[in-house]
Amino acid sequence: MNQSWERPMTRERTFYEPKLAQEQFIVPLLKREIEGRLSKCLLEIPLDGRVLDIGCGGQPFRERVEQNGVLYHGLDANPFDPKTVEYICAIDRELPPELCHAEPYHLILCTEVMEHVAEWDKAFKNLNRLLVPGGKLLMTCPFVYQIHEAPYDFWRPTLYAIKHFAQKYGFEPVDEIKAGTMWDVIGTVMGMGQPQAAAPNFVNRIFAKAIRVIYRMIFNLLVTGKIQNFFKLDGPIYLSNITVLKKKV
């Protein structure tokens, strides 16, 4: 696929802390789920093991990996500071020779990346190539979230889609969850917008102002968890796919 679009330059997060209203639910969720699984995966690899962080951005996990005595390498298609990244390339393109000829990795992190990857067949083939037999791939990808980093925003996959490509390219799922409740989804969607008057007349403006007050009150109650403490809301929609895949031996 030959794309002529320019990749957006974004200053990536160095810590998993929410900055925008719509991040108040998904970012803490991802922080908890990723860090828990990362800690477990790091315990399972040798002390001289190797970790590759694909789409590493601001590298929020570098310190955690290196504290465990493991070698960390970052890969990014469009790094904000190229000097901090070992490999500059896209995971769904031909990999650079220096990466292809390097030793394979025991663990690959691919968090909040695959929605920006157009060619999943090529990406999964490369991911398999870069792992040792039995190596793990920790992958997250949103299911409900706004368009971001356009025009490089292609997918909102289900766990079934991830499992399909994983099995097709020699991986087996060892851990997979649909993360985030319906309340998290509602809070995230509310954080993306604000009620506005449909017409500029006085009545509409007054009514919209009142609705905005109620809207902000409900949003704040969701952020603090006060609504969730009293009411459970089950449903088929969730925020993010969290998966750990193992390369078959």
N, C-alpha and C positions, 0 to 999 in steps of 0.2 A: 504494500500500500504506500504510494508516494504522496505524502502530505506536504503542502507548501505553506501551511499555517505556521505562524510564529508562535513558539511556546511562550506563555506568559511568564514574566519574571516575578516571582513571589518571594517575600521574605518568610521563610519557613519557621515554624515554632521550634525553639530549643527546649521547651518544657511543655508537658501536656497540661496546660491551664487554659480555661476558656477565656476568650477575649471579646467575643460577640454574643449577642443575646441567644442566637440559635445554637451556639456552642455549649450552652450551660448544661445540656443533658448528654450529648454524645461525647464530648471531650473527657469529662470525668469517668464516663463508662469505659471508653477506650483505654484510658490510663490504668484503670483497675484490671481490666481483662488482659491487656497486653503485658503489664508488668508481672502479673501472677504467672502467666504462661512462660514468659521469658525467664523468670527465675527457675522454674522447673526445668526448662530446656537446657539452661546453662549448667545445671547440676548433672546432666546426662552426657555432656561432652567432655573429652579429655582436657587437662590443664593447658596443653599446647594446641587446643582446638582453634578453629577459625570461624568467624561470623561475618557474613556479608549483609549489610543493610541496604536494601534496594529502595530507591526513592528516599534516600536518607534525609534530605532537606537540612534542617538545623541540627540533626544528629542527637535527638533527645535521649537515645539509648546507648551512646558511645561510652559514657562514664560507667554506666551499670555493667556493661559487658567487660570493659577493661578492668574494673574492680574485681572481677571473677578470674583474672589472670588469663583471659582469652584474647586472641588477636581480633581486632575490629577493623573492617574495611567498609567504606561507604561508596555507594554507586548512585549517581543521579543523572538524569537526562539534561537538566538545566540548573546546575547549582548556583546559588546566590554568590557563594565564594568558592570558585573552583579550586583554590589552594588547599581547602580542607577535605577534598574528596579524592579518593584514590582512583576511581574509574568514572569517566563521564561518557554515558551512553544510555540508550533506551533499551529496556529489557525485551522489547518485541522487535528489535532489529539485530543485525549481525553484531556479535560481541567483539570487542577489540582483541587483537592477538595476545596482548599481555595478560588479559583476563582468562582467555581460553587456555593458555599454557600454564597458568598458575595452578597450585594445588587446589583441589576441590574443598568446599566448605562443609563444616559439620552442622551449621545452622544458618538459615537465611531468614531475615526479617523482610517482610513485604507488607507494610502497614499503610492503609489508606492510599494505595497506589493503583490497584488494578482497575478502578473506575476510569483512570486516565490512560489506560493501555488499550490500544485499538485491536491489536492482533494477539488474541489469547493463545492461539495454537503455537505461534512462535515463542511467546513469552513462557508458556509452560514447558516447552521443549528446552529452552535455555535454562530455566530453573532446575530442571532435572539434570542437565549437563553440569551445573555448577555445584551440585551436592555430592557428598560421599554416599555410597550405598548405606541405607539406614539413617541418613541425615534428615533433619526436620526442616519444615518450611512453616513459619508462623505468618499467617496472612489474615488481614482484615480488609473489609470493603463495605462501604455503606449501602444500606437498602433504602432508607428514606433520608434524603438530604438534598439541599439546594444545588443547583448548577454552580460549579466553581472551577477555577482555572480554565475557563472556556477559551478556545474551542476544544481543548483537550479534556473533555468530560464525556465519556462514551456509555457507561454502563451503571446500572443499579441491579446487580445480579442477586439471585437467590442462592441459598446453600446448595441447591440441586445443580445449578450451573457450575459452581466451583467444584463440586464433587465429580461432575461429568468430565471436566477438563483434567482434574487431578488423576482420575483413573485412566483416562485416555493416554496420559503421558507418564505413567509409572509411579503414581503416588497412591497411598491409601490414607484415608482420613483416620486420625486417632483421637481427635477432639474437635467438635463443631457445635456452636450454639448460635441461636438467634438472640442477639443481645438487645436489651431495651424493651420496656413495657409500652403499652398503648399510651400511658400518661407521658412517657418520654417522647413519643412521637408527636403527641398533641402539643407539648411544650416546645419542641423543636420547630414545628410548623408555626406556632404562634410567634416565636422569636424572629421569624423571617419577615413579618409584616406588621402593619398597624392600621386599624380601621380609619377610613377617610369618608368624608361626606360625598354622597353620590352626585349631589348638585350643590351649587354655591349659595342656595337660599338660606335664610336665617334658621328655619326649623331643622333642616338637614344638618347644618353646622352644629347646632346645639345638641341634637341627638347624637351625632358622631362624637362630640366631645364627651358626652356621658358614657357612651360605649367604650371609648378609649380608657376611661378611668376604670371601668369594670374589667376590661381586657387586661390592663396592666396588673390589676389586683389578682386576677386568676393566674396570670403568668408568674407573678412573684410567689404565690402560694405553691405553684408547681415546682419552682426552683428550690424553695425551702423544704419541699417534701410534705407539707402540711396536708394537702389534699390526699396524697398517696397513703398517708397514715390512717385515713378514715375510710377510703374507698379503693377497692380493687377494680381494675378495668382490664379485662381479658379481651384479646382480639387477634386477628391474623397478621397485623402489621407490626414491624419492629424496626429498630434503628440500624443495626450493623451485623454483618456476618463476621464471626470470629472462628478461625479454623487453624488447626495444627495438622499438617500433612507429613507423612513419612515416605521417603523414597524407598521403593521396594528393593530388597537385596537381591 
